[in-house]
Amino acid sequence: MRARVTVDLDLNVGTSADVVLSIAPPTAWIEDERLSVDADDRSIAPSVHVDAHGGRLHRLALRPGTTCVRYHAEVSAPFVPAPSDELDPVRYLRPSRYVPSDALAEKAARFADTSAREIVHRVADWVHDNLDYAPGSSGPTDSAVDTIRNREGVCRDFAHVTIALLRASGVPARLVSAYAPGLDPMDFHAVTEAFVEGRWEVVDATRLAPRPHLVRIATGRDAADTALLTTLSGAVGVDRMTVTAAASGALEQDDHVGSVLLP
């Protein structure tokens, strides 16, 4: 998998703020990379932290005003699974902030009494068929329960519902934020990884982009672990954001049925 990804982000900082960006794929896959953070002709150097799955977090101390973030990377990922450990199948069965799977046990009962692989297919089909993809229809604090109630959402909401129903059915599942060549309209994307037959397989109930071309950014329990921008303190708004992700060569077709592993 080879791709070129970019982000242009203009932040409106109301008060001094401590923020974390999650926009960079793991270092091991980078062939060329440039990140600049500028505010009032002043360059800001982030501190970089690597999580358990190889995801990189850039932490920034921002002053009031406008901060411009520019990121570019050429990515070449081998077909090697992301780092994991023996506790992940337990960690990703537990309820989490946006995925209260314990509240959906009754709804998930319809998917039980079959193999993990069949549960994954049935859950993904149900989410795709019963939710409408509607940009702007959900808020940043909506959980999987809210999305099921409203019957609409965006990629993060589709992923949260998929993860919740899988966990409630006994299948470990986690969220992956990604660049998605072929996504229309272009943006950051969120998909699910389900633990099936000893490996983490990609599930995308939106079916809006071919899974073989996804570029992993961050991996975690839900959007709380994988958000592109997290404000730890202060007040920060997004004035403008442009994301691009282009594959090298033609995009593969994806029936969203076969198994796909994400590096």
C-alpha positions as CSV (number, residue, x, y, z in Angstrom):
1,M,0.0,0.0,0.0
2,R,1.4,3.4,-1.1
3,A,-0.3,6.7,-0.6
4,R,0.2,10.5,-0.3
5,V,-1.7,12.2,2.5
6,T,-2.0,15.9,3.5
7,V,-3.8,18.0,6.1
8,D,-4.3,21.8,6.2
9,L,-5.7,22.9,9.5
10,D,-6.5,26.4,10.7
11,L,-7.2,26.6,14.4
12,N,-8.9,29.5,16.2
13,V,-7.4,29.6,19.7
14,G,-9.5,31.5,22.1
15,T,-7.4,31.1,25.3
16,S,-4.1,29.5,25.9
17,A,-4.6,25.8,25.1
18,D,-3.0,22.4,25.5
19,V,-3.9,20.3,22.5
20,V,-3.0,16.9,20.9
21,L,-3.1,16.2,17.2
22,S,-3.5,12.7,15.8
23,I,-2.8,13.1,12.1
24,A,0.4,11.2,11.5
25,P,0.7,7.6,10.5
26,P,3.2,5.4,12.3
27,T,6.8,6.4,11.6
28,A,7.8,2.9,10.2
29,W,5.6,3.5,7.2
30,I,6.8,7.0,6.3
31,E,9.1,7.6,3.3
32,D,8.9,11.4,3.4
33,E,7.1,13.7,5.9
34,R,6.7,17.4,6.7
35,L,4.9,18.9,9.6
36,S,4.7,22.7,10.3
37,V,2.8,24.5,13.0
38,D,2.9,28.3,12.8
39,A,1.2,31.0,14.8
40,D,1.8,34.8,14.1
41,D,5.0,34.1,12.2
42,R,6.2,31.9,15.1
43,S,7.0,28.2,14.6
44,I,5.8,25.9,17.3
45,A,7.6,22.6,18.0
46,P,5.3,19.8,19.2
47,S,6.3,17.1,21.6
48,V,5.8,13.6,20.1
49,H,4.4,10.6,21.9
50,V,4.0,7.1,20.6
51,D,1.1,4.9,21.8
52,A,0.9,1.1,22.2
53,H,-0.2,0.6,18.6
54,G,2.5,2.7,17.1
55,G,0.2,5.8,16.7
56,R,1.9,9.2,17.0
57,L,0.5,12.0,19.0
58,H,1.8,15.6,18.6
59,R,1.2,17.7,21.7
60,L,1.1,21.5,21.3
61,A,1.0,24.5,23.7
62,L,-0.9,27.2,21.9
63,R,-1.5,30.9,22.5
64,P,-4.6,32.9,21.6
65,G,-4.9,33.6,17.9
66,T,-4.7,31.6,14.7
67,T,-2.6,28.5,14.5
68,C,-1.9,26.9,11.1
69,V,-1.0,23.2,10.8
70,R,0.4,21.8,7.6
71,Y,1.1,18.1,7.2
72,H,2.4,16.1,4.2
73,A,3.5,12.5,4.1
74,E,4.4,9.8,1.5
75,V,3.4,6.5,3.0
76,S,4.5,3.0,2.1
77,A,3.2,0.3,4.4
78,P,4.2,-3.4,4.3
79,F,1.5,-5.9,5.0
80,V,2.5,-6.3,8.6
81,P,-0.3,-6.0,11.3
82,A,0.0,-3.1,13.7
83,P,1.4,-3.8,17.1
84,S,-0.9,-5.6,19.5
85,D,-0.7,-7.6,22.7
86,E,-2.4,-10.5,24.4
87,L,-4.7,-8.2,26.4
88,D,-6.2,-6.5,23.4
89,P,-9.0,-9.1,23.0
90,V,-10.0,-8.3,26.6
91,R,-9.4,-4.6,26.4
92,Y,-11.6,-4.2,23.4
93,L,-14.5,-6.2,24.8
94,R,-15.0,-3.7,27.6
95,P,-17.6,-0.8,27.3
96,S,-16.0,2.6,26.7
97,R,-17.1,6.2,26.6
98,Y,-18.8,6.3,23.2
99,V,-19.4,2.5,23.0
100,P,-21.6,1.6,26.0
101,S,-21.9,-2.0,24.7
102,D,-23.4,-3.1,28.0
103,A,-26.5,-1.1,27.2
104,L,-27.0,-2.9,23.9
105,A,-27.0,-6.5,25.0
106,E,-30.6,-7.0,24.2
107,K,-30.3,-5.5,20.7
108,A,-27.1,-7.6,20.1
109,A,-28.9,-10.8,20.9
110,R,-30.1,-11.1,17.3
111,F,-26.5,-11.6,16.2
112,A,-25.5,-14.3,18.7
113,D,-25.4,-18.1,18.5
114,T,-23.1,-18.2,15.5
115,S,-19.4,-17.9,14.6
116,A,-17.4,-14.7,15.2
117,R,-17.0,-14.2,11.4
118,E,-20.7,-14.6,10.8
119,I,-21.5,-12.1,13.7
120,V,-19.1,-9.5,12.0
121,H,-20.9,-9.9,8.7
122,R,-24.4,-9.7,10.2
123,V,-23.5,-6.7,12.4
124,A,-21.9,-4.8,9.5
125,D,-24.9,-5.5,7.2
126,W,-27.4,-4.4,9.9
127,V,-25.5,-1.1,10.6
128,H,-25.2,-0.3,6.8
129,D,-28.9,-1.1,6.2
130,N,-30.3,0.7,9.3
131,L,-28.3,3.9,9.5
132,D,-28.3,6.8,7.1
133,Y,-24.9,8.4,6.4
134,A,-25.7,12.1,7.0
135,P,-22.9,14.7,7.4
136,G,-23.5,17.1,10.3
137,S,-26.2,14.9,11.8
138,S,-24.3,14.0,15.0
139,G,-22.5,15.8,17.8
140,P,-19.0,15.2,19.3
141,T,-20.5,13.6,22.4
142,D,-23.0,11.2,20.7
143,S,-22.6,7.6,21.7
144,A,-23.5,4.4,19.9
145,V,-26.8,4.5,21.8
146,D,-27.6,8.0,20.5
147,T,-26.8,7.0,16.9
148,I,-29.0,3.9,17.0
149,R,-31.8,6.1,18.4
150,N,-31.4,8.7,15.7
151,R,-30.7,6.2,12.9
152,E,-28.1,8.5,11.2
153,G,-24.6,9.6,11.6
154,V,-21.1,9.9,10.1
155,C,-18.3,7.4,9.9
156,R,-17.3,7.7,13.5
157,D,-20.9,6.9,14.5
158,F,-21.2,3.9,12.1
159,A,-17.9,2.6,13.7
160,H,-19.2,3.2,17.2
161,V,-22.4,1.3,16.6
162,T,-20.5,-1.5,14.8
163,I,-18.1,-1.8,17.7
164,A,-20.8,-1.7,20.3
165,L,-22.8,-4.5,18.8
166,L,-19.8,-6.6,18.2
167,R,-18.6,-6.2,21.8
168,A,-22.1,-7.0,23.1
169,S,-22.0,-10.1,20.9
170,G,-18.7,-11.3,22.4
171,V,-16.4,-10.2,19.5
172,P,-13.5,-7.8,20.5
173,A,-13.6,-4.7,18.4
174,R,-11.8,-1.3,18.3
175,L,-11.8,1.9,16.3
176,V,-9.2,3.0,13.7
177,S,-8.9,6.5,12.4
178,A,-7.5,6.5,8.9
179,Y,-6.7,8.3,5.7
180,A,-9.0,6.8,3.0
181,P,-8.0,7.1,-0.6
182,G,-11.2,7.0,-2.7
183,L,-13.4,8.5,0.1
184,D,-16.0,11.0,-1.3
185,P,-16.3,13.5,0.1
186,M,-12.7,13.4,1.3
187,D,-12.1,13.7,5.0
188,F,-10.6,11.7,7.8
189,H,-12.2,8.3,8.1
190,A,-13.1,6.0,11.0
191,V,-13.5,2.2,10.7
192,T,-13.8,-0.8,12.9
193,E,-11.3,-3.6,13.5
194,A,-12.8,-6.9,14.7
195,F,-10.9,-9.8,16.3
196,V,-11.7,-12.8,14.2
197,E,-9.8,-16.1,14.2
198,G,-6.8,-14.6,16.0
199,R,-6.3,-11.5,13.8
200,W,-7.7,-8.0,13.5
201,E,-9.8,-7.5,10.4
202,V,-11.2,-4.2,9.0
203,V,-14.9,-3.6,8.9
204,D,-16.4,-0.5,7.4
205,A,-20.2,-0.4,7.6
206,T,-20.3,2.9,5.6
207,R,-18.8,1.1,2.6
208,L,-17.6,4.5,1.3
209,A,-13.9,3.7,0.6
210,P,-11.9,0.6,-0.4
211,R,-10.4,-1.0,2.7
212,P,-7.1,-2.2,1.1
213,H,-6.0,1.4,0.7
214,L,-6.7,2.7,4.2
215,V,-3.8,4.3,6.0
216,R,-3.9,3.8,9.7
217,I,-3.4,6.9,11.9
218,A,-4.6,5.8,15.4
219,T,-6.1,2.8,17.1
220,G,-8.2,2.7,20.3
221,R,-11.4,2.0,22.2
222,D,-13.4,4.7,20.5
223,A,-13.1,8.3,19.3
224,A,-11.8,9.4,22.7
225,D,-8.6,7.6,21.8
226,T,-8.4,8.5,18.1
227,A,-9.7,12.0,17.6
228,L,-7.7,14.1,15.1
229,L,-7.8,17.0,17.6
230,T,-8.1,16.7,21.4
231,T,-8.2,19.9,23.5
232,L,-6.9,19.0,26.9
233,S,-7.3,22.5,28.3
234,G,-8.3,26.0,26.9
235,A,-10.6,26.8,24.0
236,V,-9.9,25.8,20.4
237,G,-12.1,25.9,17.3
238,V,-11.4,24.7,13.7
239,D,-11.8,27.5,11.2
240,R,-10.7,25.4,8.2
241,M,-9.7,21.8,7.5
242,T,-8.7,20.2,4.2
243,V,-7.7,16.5,4.0
244,T,-6.4,14.7,1.0
245,A,-5.5,11.0,0.5
246,A,-4.4,9.6,-2.8
247,A,-3.3,6.1,-3.6
248,S,-0.4,5.4,-5.9
249,G,-2.0,3.6,-8.8
250,A,-5.5,2.5,-9.4
251,L,-7.9,1.9,-6.5
252,E,-8.8,-1.7,-5.9
253,Q,-12.4,-2.8,-5.9
254,D,-13.8,-3.8,-2.4
255,D,-16.9,-5.9,-2.0
256,H,-16.7,-5.3,1.8
257,V,-17.2,-9.0,2.3
258,G,-13.7,-10.5,2.1
259,S,-11.1,-10.3,4.9
260,V,-8.8,-7.2,4.8
261,L,-6.0,-6.6,7.3
262,L,-4.8,-3.1,7.9
263,P,-1.0,-2.5,8.4
